[in-house]
Amino acid sequence: MTATACGGGGGSTTSESPGGSGAPAASGDGQLKLGTLLPNTGALSFFGPPMTAGVDLAVKEINAAGGVNGKDVTTISRDSGDTTTNIATQSTTEMLGQGVSAIIGAASSGVTKTVINQITGESTLMMSPANTSPDFSTWDDKGLYWRTAPSDVMQGRILGNVMVADGASSVGMIVLNDAYGTGLAKNIRSAVEGAGGEIVAESMFNEGDSQFSSQVDEIVAANPDAIAILSFDQARSIIPLLVQKGVPASKMYFVDGNLTDYSKDFDKGTLEGAQGTQPGSFAKDDFKARLATVNDKLKDWNYAAESYDAATVIALAATAAKAADGKSIAAQLEAVSRDGEKCTDFASCKKLLDEGKDIDYDGISGPISFDKNGDISEGIMGIYKYDDNNVPQPLREEAGAV
C-alpha cells in the first residue's frame, strides 16, 4: 500500500541526524547540511511522515557509511504548510539563515512556487521528492531545482489511459485549481481525447474550500463513465458526496495527492474497486522494515522512496564534488545519476567514487537519471486498486520515459 509530521508554533520541528553536532556548518567546510520543507500541517500533512522518514533513513545510512567529505550529514526539519498559509516562506527563511546546503521539498507544487526563487536565489539547491507540475521543467532556477518524481505529463497520461482501458469513453474531473490539479487535468484530457474518449465535465475548486456539493453535482449531472478526483486531502469530503449520489467506487480514480488509506474514514467496502496512480515503485518489505527503524508507526509510504533517493543522490553529488555548497552539488547531479557503474545505495556508490570511478545511482523509487532540466528522464508509475478495507493495494507498475 502507498500513501504518504508534527510541531507547534507553525508546525516546525528540528532534528539533527545521528552524530550531528547541532551547530550550523561553517561555510565551505564541506559539511552537508540538509533542510527539509515537508508538510506537517495542511492539505498534504498525510505525506509528512513517510517523506520525513525517507530522508531520516537515508541520512542514518549515509552517516553509518562514513558521511560526506568525512563529516556527518545533519538535518533541519521544518513545516511547509500549504498554499493557504505563509509557513513555507517562514520555514525557508529560517533554514537559509542556518546555512543549509540543500532543501528537500516541498511536496506541493503550489508551495514550491512560493519559495523556489527565494531558495535558488541564495544559490541553495532545492530538490523535491514529490513536485509533479510540468512548469518546473523550464523554470528559471539557475540550475538549482531538481526532483526525483516524474512530472504530471507521465501520471496524467497513464491515468487517462487506465480509465479508457477500463472501458470509459466519457470522463469527468473534479480539479484542484492550482499547478498540481490543472497540470494533471491537462494531461489526462490529452490522453483521454487521444484515445477517442471525451471529457464531459471539469469542475474546479480552490485550496481552502470546504464545500464541494456544487462540483459533485456538476460532475454527476454529466453522467461520465469515470470520475477523476484531482485533489489533496479534500478527497475525504468529496468521496461521501459522490457515494450519496450513487456513484460506485469502480468509477472513481485517484491520484498521488489523495491515494491513501481510508480504512478509518469510511465504512468497509466504500472504495472497493476504485483505482489510483502513484509515482514510483511499490514499497518493498525490506524498505518498509528499514523505514521502521526511524519511524515504527508508518502505515503509508507515499514518496518515502523519492525522499530517500533525494537525500542519497544529493549526498553522492556532494561526495563527488568534494564540496557541500548548492552550486557544486548541482554540477555533479547528472554525473552521479547516469552513464557510470551501477550502484544502489550510498555505501557502495561512495566506495566507487573513492576509487575514482564514475557512478550511476539507481534508487529505490526507480532509475534516477537526471536530465539538464533537473527532471528524471524515465520513471515508474504504480497503479493501485482499493480493497474491501478501503486500502489501496498494488495492482501493477508501468515504466516509461517522462
C-alpha positions, 0 to 999 in steps of 0.5 A, spaced: 500 500 500 502 507 498 500 513 501 504 518 504 509 530 521 508 534 527 510 541 531 507 547 534 508 554 533 507 553 525 508 546 525 516 546 525 520 541 528 528 540 528 532 534 528 539 533 527 541 526 524 545 521 528 552 524 530 550 531 528 553 536 532 547 541 532 551 547 530 550 550 523 556 548 518 561 553 517 561 555 510 565 551 505 567 546 510 564 541 506 559 539 511 552 537 508 547 540 511 540 538 509 533 542 510 527 539 509 520 543 507 515 537 508 508 538 510 506 537 517 500 541 517 495 542 511 492 539 505 498 534 504 500 533 512 498 525 510 505 525 506 509 528 512 511 522 515 513 517 510 517 523 506 520 525 513 522 518 514 525 517 507 530 522 508 531 520 516 533 513 513 537 515 508 541 520 512 542 514 518 545 510 512 549 515 509 552 517 516 553 509 518 557 509 511 562 514 513 558 521 511 560 526 506 567 529 505 568 525 512 563 529 516 556 527 518 550 529 514 545 533 519 538 535 518 533 541 519 526 539 519 521 544 518 513 545 516 511 547 509 504 548 510 500 549 504 498 554 499 493 557 504 498 559 509 505 563 509 509 557 513 513 555 507 516 562 506 517 562 514 520 555 514 525 557 508 527 563 511 529 560 517 533 554 514 537 559 509 539 563 515 542 556 518 546 555 512 543 549 509 546 546 503 540 543 500 532 543 501 528 537 500 521 539 498 516 541 498 511 536 496 506 541 493 507 544 487 503 550 489 508 551 495 514 550 491 512 556 487 512 560 493 519 559 495 523 556 489 526 563 487 527 565 494 531 558 495 535 558 488 536 565 489 541 564 495 544 559 490 541 553 495 539 547 491 532 545 492 530 538 490 523 535 491 521 528 492 514 529 490 513 536 485 509 533 479 507 540 475 510 540 468 512 548 469 518 546 473 521 543 467 523 550 464 523 554 470 528 559 471 532 556 477 539 557 475 540 550 475 538 549 482 531 545 482 531 538 481 526 532 483 526 525 483 518 524 481 516 524 474 512 530 472 504 530 471 505 529 463 507 521 465 501 520 471 496 524 467 497 520 461 497 513 464 491 515 468 487 517 462 489 511 459 487 506 465 480 509 465 479 508 457 482 501 458 477 500 463 472 501 458 470 509 459 469 513 453 466 519 457 470 522 463 469 527 468 474 531 473 473 534 479 480 539 479 484 542 484 485 549 481 492 550 482 499 547 478 498 540 481 490 539 479 490 543 472 497 540 470 494 533 471 487 535 468 491 537 462 494 531 461 489 526 462 484 530 457 490 529 452 490 522 453 483 521 454 481 525 447 487 521 444 484 515 445 477 517 442 474 518 449 471 525 451 471 529 457 464 531 459 465 535 465 471 539 469 469 542 475 474 546 479 475 548 486 480 552 490 485 550 496 481 552 502 474 550 500 470 546 504 464 545 500 464 541 494 456 539 493 456 544 487 462 540 483 459 533 485 453 535 482 456 538 476 460 532 475 454 527 476 449 531 472 454 529 466 453 522 467 461 520 465 463 513 465 469 515 470 470 520 475 477 523 476 478 526 483 484 531 482 485 533 489 489 533 496 486 531 502 479 534 500 478 527 497 475 525 504 469 530 503 468 529 496 468 521 496 461 521 501 458 526 496 459 522 490 457 515 494 450 519 496 449 520 489 450 513 487 456 513 484 460 506 485 467 506 487 469 502 480 468 509 477 472 513 481 480 514 480 485 517 484 491 520 484 498 521 488 495 527 492 489 523 495 491 515 494 491 513 501 488 509 506 481 510 508 480 504 512 478 509 518 474 514 514 469 510 511 465 504 512 468 497 509 467 496 502 466 504 500 472 504 495 472 497 493 474 497 486 476 504 485 483 505 482 489 510 483 496 512 480 502 513 484 509 515 482 514 510 483 515 503 485 511 499 490 514 499 497 518 493 498 518 489 505 525 490 506 524 498 505 518 498 509 522 494 515 528 499 514 523 505 514 521 502 521 527 503 524 526 511 524 519 511 524 515 504 527 508 507 526 508 508 518 502 505 515 503 509 508 509 510 504 507 515 499 514 518 496 518 515 502 522 512 496 523 519 492 525 522 499 530 517 500 533 517 493 533 525 494 537 525 500 542 519 497 543 522 490 544 529 493 549 526 498 553 522 492 553 529 488 556 532 494 561 526 495 563 527 488 564 534 488 568 534 494 564 540 496 557 541 500 555 548 497 548 548 492 552 550 486 557 544 486 552 539 488 548 541 482 554 540 477 555 533 479 547 531 479 547 528 472 554 525 473 552 521 479 545 519 476 547 516 469 552 513 464 557 510 470 557 503 474 551 501 477 550 502 484 544 502 489 545 505 495 550 510 498 555 505 501 557 502 495 556 508 490 561 512 495 566 506 495 566 507 487 567 514 487 573 513 492 576 509 487 575 514 482 570 511 478 564 514 475 557 512 478 550 511 476 545 511 482 539 507 481 534 508 487 529 505 490 523 509 487 526 507 480 532 509 475 534 516 477 537 519 471 537 526 471 536 530 465 539 538 464 532 540 466 533 537 473 527 532 471 528 524 471 528 522 464 524 515 465 520 513 471 515 508 474 508 509 475 504 504 480 497 503 479 493 501 485 486 498 486 482 499 493 480 493 497 474 491 501 478 495 507 478 501 503 486 500 502 489 501 496 493 495 494 498 494 488 495 492 482 501 493 477 507 498 475 508 501 468 515 504 466 516 509 461 520 515 459 517 522 462 
